[in-house]
Amino acid sequence: MARNEKKAESIYNLSNYLKEDKILPIYLFFGEDTFTITNAVKMVTKLIDNLIVSEFDKQVIDCTKETKIHQIIDEASAFPFGGSKKMVVVKNFELVNEKKTFIDYVNNPADFTVLVLTQYGKKIDLSREPYSSMYDNQYIFEAQELKGVELQQWIVREAKRLNMKISQENAAVLVDLIGENKALVEMNLLKFTNYIEKNAEITPETIDKLTSLTKEYNVFNLQDSIGIGNKAEALKIAYNLIDNGNEAIYIVTMLTKYINTVARSIELSSLNLNENQAAKQLGLSYYYYKNCAKAGYLKSLPRLYRASEALLEADKAIKTTSADDKSIVTILITQMLG
């Protein structure tokens, strides 16, 4: 049964279905990666804009639970005002009820309309209508969140598209530094283009320097200050991170990874592995592992235990209390560093 399970086309293959001589009448973008879905809508809009004469032929329907499917069908079926094409973008299609009545339009769409549907969430049942009919017509594209190696490979491709070079290992360094939020990764890559020459190589040193330029401090700076037990500096950097839009949960997540890596580095040091070998064994970039392994203040079990307990308490506070981010982080760092 698993062999017959339907699998939607990846949104990363959208360009194969979006050309001047190959424009689908319907595009349904769904998945957890809202950033990529938004970019996919922009890609379609950019191409269709060249074919639209009147602004009245570009409509957006932001669905609520009260939105009726016939409203979407009526808008898509209405003739364009000023030319041969019109575009209708339907946001939050998952909120629309009675979607089965959409089948007739899916199987016989207006040839003058490009209908773009966005639906957010992990999965949709491709065996149920109207999704089954849309799947059969190759109208459905899934935007899965990229993590791990897949995200690193995407960074390599995106850097190339922006006329820069980055190895997969250094892509891992970038992810270690700023997290797996693809929107934040792309934002940093775009900023890098303002500082490095065309086709230049992005190195760990480049990443550290340029992420420091794009915001006053980064999470490596916070880890460094904690690694040497400098509470005042750690608080200063943590507040700056929050002021620049980073939430407490991000700081807790990154510091948990940091503390776990410091603990593992102590274990691995007894095996006479060099830092490169140890990093590979843990599946981390060399640059990130090296940064963790130099944390002298934390090279004692009582301090590591205290830091771990503080992180657990901070995570609990985020999930169960209404405390603000700075209060949570203040207590966290104070408990970690005594």
N, C-alpha and C positions, 0 to 999 in steps of 0.2 A: 504493500500500500504506500509506503514511503517513497518508492521509486516513481509512483504516479502523482505525487504531490506537486501541485502547481507552484512555480517559483517566478516571481515578477522579475522583469528586466531591471538591472541596476541603473540607477539614475546617472551613474558615471559613464554610461554608454549613450546618454541622451543625444550627443552630437551625431550619432548614426541615424537618428530619427528626426533630426531638425536641420534641414537644408532647404535652400530656396526651391529646389525641385522635389523635395520630399518633406512636406509639412503635414503632420497628422491633424485630423479634425478635432481630436480629443487627447489631452494629456492629463493623466491622473498621477500626481506626485504624492507619495505617502511615506511615513516612517518617522523615526525619532529625531533625525538630523534636520532640524528646522532651518539651520543655516544653509545647508545644501539645497533644501527645497526652495528657499527664498531665491537663491542664486539661479536655480533652474527656471523659475518663473521669469527672472530678469533676462535669461538667455532667450526664452521664447519671445518675450516682449520686444527685445532688441531686433530680432529678425522680422517679426510681424509689423513693427512700426514702419518699416520701409514700404509696406503694402497698404497701409491705412491712410486715407485722405483726411477724414474728419475725426476730430477728438471725440465726437459723439459715438464713434464706432469702437471706443475702448471703454468697457464697462467692468466694474468690480462689484461683486456681491459678497458681502461679509456675512456668512450664515450665522443664524442663531437657531435655537430649538423651534422658533416660530416660522422659520423659512420653509416654504413649500417647494417641492420638487418642480411643480408646474411653473413657478417663477423663473427658475433656471432654464427650463425648456423653452418658455416663451421668449426670454431674452436672447437665447442662442438661435432661435428660429426666426427672429425678426430680421428683415433685410437691412443691410448696412445703409447708412445715410449717404456717404460720399464716395464709395468706391466698390471694389470687388471683394474686400475682406473686412471683417470685424473681429474683435477679440473680446472674450468674456472670461474674466478671472473669478473663480469661485473659491473663497477661502473657508476653511473649516467645514468641508463637505461632510465630515463625520457627524455633524449636528443635525443634518437633514434626515427626516423620517420618510417612510414609504418610498424608498429609493427604487423599488422594483418597477415602478411605472416609468422609470428612466430607460428601460431596456429598448423600447421602440426607437428612442432618439439615438442611443448608442449604435444600434444596427442600421440606422438610416440618418446619419448626422447631416446638418446643413453644410453644403460645400463651400459656403462663403464665411463660415465662422470657425475660429480656432477657440475651442473651449478648454480652459486650463483649470483643473480641479486640484485643490490641496487638501490633504487629510493627514492629521497628526496622530501618531500612536505606533506601537510596535508592529502590529500585524493586522491584516484584514483577511477575511475568509474568501479566497479566490474561487471557491466552489459555489458561492452564493451570488445571486443576481443583485445589482447589475454588474458586480465585479467580474463575474465569470465571462460575461459578454465582452466587457472591456479588455479582459485578459486575452480572450480569443482574437481580438482585433489588434493586440499589441499596443494598447493605449496606457498600460500601467507601468510605473517606474518606482522602485523602492529606494528610499534614502536611509540606509543603515548607518548608524554611528560607527565611525572608524576608530579602532583602538589598536594599540600594540604595533605590530609589524605593518599592518595595513595602513595605519595613520602615518608611520614613518615613510612608507613608499609613496603615499600621497604627497607628503612634504617634498620629497625628492622631485616628483613630477611638477608640483606647483612652483618650486624654485626655478626649475628649468623653464617653465612658461614665463616666468618673470625675469628671464635672462640672468639667473644666478645658478651656482652649482652648490650642492650639498650632498655629502655621503649619507647613507642610511644610518651609520653610527652617529654622525653629528645631528641628524634629524632626531635621533633618540635623545641627544643632549638637550635639544630645544624643547622637546616634550617634557623631559625631566624638570626643566626649568620653569615652564609656564603652564604645564598641565595638558590634558587631552581635549580641551575645548578648541574645536577646529576654527571657530570664528576668531578666537584670540590668536591662534597660530597664524592664520592668514593675515590678520592685522599686523602682526610683527614682521612677517615676510614682506608685506607691502612697505613698511617703514624701513626695512633693511635696504630696499632699492634706492632710498634717498642718501644712503651713506657709503655704499660700496660700488665699485666700478662694474660695468657690464661684464657678465660672464666670470665674475670673481668667485672664488671659493669661500663658502661660509664655514669657518672653523669654530671650534669651541671658544677660542679667545674672542672671535668676532661676535658670537652669540652673547657671551657674557658682557662684552663692552656695549653692544648695541641695545640689548634689553635694558641695560642700565641707563642708556641715553633716552629710551622711549618712556621710561618712568623712573622716578628718582631712585628707587630701590627695587630689587627683585628678591625672589624667595631664596636664592643662593646667599645673598647678603644676610638674610635673617638666619639661615642655617649656620653661616660662619660665626655670627655673633653668639648664637646659642652654643656652638661647638667650643667656644673659648670661655663661656660662662659670663658674658657681658650683658647683664640684664637690662641696663639703661639703654644700650644701643639696640638690643633686641626689641624692646618696647617701642623705641623711636621708629625702627624700620617697620614693625608690624602695624603701627598706626598709619604710617605712610602707605602701606599696601592697601589698607582698608579705605583710606581717603582716595585712593586711585581706583576704587571700584571692586577690590577683591573682598569676598565675604569670608567670615570666620571659618566656615566649613572648608573652604579652599586651603586656608592656612593650616588647619588641623590635619587635613588629608596629606598635605605635602610634608608637614613635620612628622607625621606618623611614619611615612615612608622613609624619611631621613633617620629617625631613631631606630627603626627596624634595620636599616642598612648599617648604621653604626654598630649595632649589636652583632650583626652577622660578620662584620669586618673583624671584630675581636675574635670570633670563633675561627674565621678563616686564616687569621694571622698565625695561628698555632700549626697550620698545615704547611707552612713555608711556601705559600703561593704568592707570586708577585701580584701587584694591583691589577694588572691587565687580566691575568688568569682568574683572579677572584671576581672581577667584574663580569667576565663571561659566564662564570659558574652561577652567578646570581641573575644573569640576564639583564644587566645594567650597562650603561655606557661607561667607558673608562673614566671619562671626565667627572661624571656624577659620583662614581664610586670613590675616586681619589678625594673628592671634596668631603665625602662622609668619613673616610678613613682617617682624616687628619684632625678629627674632633677630640682634642686632648682632654677637655673638661669632662667629656662624657665617657671617658675610658675607665669607668668604675661601675660595678654592678649596682650599688645603691643609687647612684645618680641616674643610671639608665632606667631602673625600676621606678624611681620617682617621676621621671619624664613620661614614662608609659602610663602611669596612673593618672597624671595630670591630663594627658591627651584623652584618656577614656572619660574622665570627668567633663572635659570640654565638649566632647562629642555628645555626651548625655545632656549637657546644658543646652546645646544647640537644638536638640530634638524635643526637649521636654519643658523648656522655660522660654520666657519672652525677653530674656536679657539681650541687650544690644551687643553687636559684634565686638566693640572695643572693650566692653566689660568682660566678655568671655575671654578674649585674648589676653587682657591684663592679668586675670586670675591664672590663666594657663601658663604664661611665661614666668610669673612670680612663683608658681608651684614647681615649675620645671627647674628653675635656677636658684630657688631658695631665697 
